[in-house]
Amino acid sequence: MPVNFDPDRLWTVEETAFYLGVPKATLYRWRRLGIGPAASRVGKYLRYNPAEVTTWFRQQQKAA
């Protein structure tokens, strides 16, 4: 699957999962539990802001 990490566009669930190295199901579970990176709905689709994903990831690194 080609992955486009253009920081000027929102990421799909697939792109975000690939970036973080986790299964898509993990992102959905984290969203349900309120513990993962923030996502927004665009119609029926979830989208992630790349800046927010990287900020969330850095916060996880500091907490570990």
TADAUR-V962260 format. One line per field, one symbol per residue. ss: DSSP state (H for helix, E for strand, C for the rest). phi: phi as a letter, one per 40 degrees, with the letter a starting at -180 (. if undefined). burial: b if it has 24 or more other C-alpha atoms within 12 Angstrom, else e. Layout:
BEGIN
ss->???
phi->???
burial->???
END
This chain:
BEGIN
ss->CCCCCCCCCCECHHHHHHHHCCCHHHHHHHHHHCCCCCCEEECCEEEECHHHHHHHHHHHHHHC
phi->.cbbccccbcccccccccdcgbcddccccdcccgbcccbbcbgcbcbbcdcccccdcccccccc
burial->eeeeeeeeebbbbbbbbeebeeeeeebeeeeeeeebbbbeeeeeeebbbbeebeeeeeeeeeee
END
